[in-house]
Amino acid sequence: MTRRIVLALLALTATVLVAAVLPLAFNAAAHERDAFVNDAAATARSLAVLAEERLGDHTASPALSAALLSAAREHDELLVLNEHGNVVVSQGVPRDSWKQLVNEAEERGDPTTELTKDRVIAVQTVWNDGKDTGAPIGTVVLERPTGALNQNIDDLWLYLALLAGGAMAAAVAIAIYFARWVSKPLARLDTAARQIADGELSVRATTRSGPPEVRRMAATFNMMAGRLETLVHGHRAMLADASHQLRTPLTALRLRLDLLAADSAPTAADELAGAQEEIARLSRLVDGLLATARAESVAERVVPVNLIPAVAERVAAWQPVADAHDVKLVTEHTADDDKAQVSLGVGHLEQILDNLIDNAIEALGDHGGSVTVSVASSSAGTTLTIADDGPGMPPQERSRAFLRFSTGSQTGTGLGLAIVQRLVTSNGGTVRLADTPGGGLTVELEFPGTALYEGTNLPG
């Protein structure tokens, strides 16, 4: 933002300088040239008046001699010509171009000037008795070097260049000051927002600097952060209290049911077994709620994870459970080890695989079947697929499968896929459900490569 503001103000300042200062500079330089030429012409007129006595009366003129000495001090070249064009008095040797100017002055009867890069020539007719209505009796030719004029114009351009440079530097300083005045509080506000997103809910933005609008926004942000911290802490405290309050009576109730089942008749024992199953389901529901809460509050630092050995480790861990249900667990991968790298929070992949493999085995039930866990990589990232050949899931159930407590199973809690979806999306991935060819359900997870999230924190 600072660079854009500086460039915009520089462009505006440059436009104003070009539109206002350049015309002023050209006009000032033209005025200097006109003044210099007019001064030379005025000097030539004054010399013409002094030369009238010398040319008209043919007598020595002390005033003309003094003017010649003054011209010599000014480095002027001076000629006084009679009516026949012969040189009567000279100071220096003007260039030959004065002859053409003398002819033009005689033809027009007016004084003539010419300005070049290094000199100005002024030609003035000398009139008898000092009146231009009489007969011309001679000509005064004055050539003056333009060194002083050129120096004045160079000084003018240098002054204007320094003025423009100072204006540009002032524009840059002002732009940087105001840009930082606005951007620094916004950067601190952005940092505070990122820290809150990483789970540091106690962070607050400073409200003591920046424009009033930014300070008000920071105050509003702090109010929102405070309410969010209160809500999250209250939510976590409620879950902790609920966990503590529910686990103890559920455990006690299960023990009592176990004791009753041991001493009951077969008919009552069957009823008690059903109650025990409900107690077990309620316990799983409590554990699922706690797992969901943990998944929603994660703020883990991501690390590179190689999917192939991680999948093999979790499949090996679930193999005894699969064997007990006559389910065959299969692993496949079409990616090299170095290309199957993804960035995930610590422990997230294990939770994802545990929930999906558990769901697949439960969907197959005791009728057996197979669950295939495969890993593939592409330029877009890495894909992890868990496919079973069980009864599958109807489209209407798939549309709400990631909602909490949404389940088509009598024994499930409806939280496993919700936890998976939360963990996958928090790591920048996507999850979708599809039919397995030949029957069953396929869960497809897509993760970006390690370069995108490595070294960052997951959003909370």
ABEGO torsion letter per residue (X at the ends): XAAAAAAAAAAAAAAAAAAAAAAAAAAAAAAAAAAAAAAAAAAAAAAAAAAAAAAAAGBBBAAAAAAAAAAAAAGBBBBBBBAAGBBABBBEBBBAAAAAAAAAAAAAGBBBBBBBAABBBBBBBBBBGGBAABBBAEBBBBBBBAAAAAAAAAAAAAAAAAAAAAAAAAAAAAAAAAAAAAAAAAAAAAAAAAAAAAGBAABBBBAABEBAAAAAAAAAAAAAAAAAAAAAAAAAAAAAAAAAAAAAAAAAAAAAAAAAAAABBAAAAAAAAAAAAAAAAAAAAAAAAAAAAAAAABBBBBBBBBAAAAAAAAAAAAAAAAAAAGBBBBBBBABBAAAABBBBBBGAAAAAAAAAAAAAAAAAEAAEEBBBBBBBBBAAEBBBBBBBABAEBBAAAAAAAABBGBBABAABAGAAAAAAAAAAAAAGBBBBBBBBBGEEBBBBBBBBBAAAABGBBBBX
